[in-house]
Amino acid sequence: MSYEARINSLKTRHARLDARIFDEDRRPLPDEGAIRRLKLEKLRVKEEIERLARLG
């Protein structure tokens, strides 16, 4: 997989995580643990995107 394709895949994953965070946060009783885990995963994906962008 090329850098560009991998970055695009990660951007899609990042957007999906953002949507899941938004949905969880809007629930009547949001699961703060789930939100924390999703945000951490989103940050990891963002860091990977930035790392690959520097290499590419």
Secondary structure as the mmCIF struct_conf table of DSSP 4:
data_model
#
loop_
_struct_conf.conf_type_id
_struct_conf.id
_struct_conf.beg_label_comp_id
_struct_conf.beg_label_asym_id
_struct_conf.beg_label_seq_id
_struct_conf.end_label_comp_id
_struct_conf.end_label_asym_id
_struct_conf.end_label_seq_id
HELX_RH_AL_P HELX_RH_AL_P1 TYR A 3 ARG A 26
BEND BEND1 ARG A 27 LEU A 29
HELX_RH_AL_P HELX_RH_AL_P2 GLU A 32 LEU A 55
#
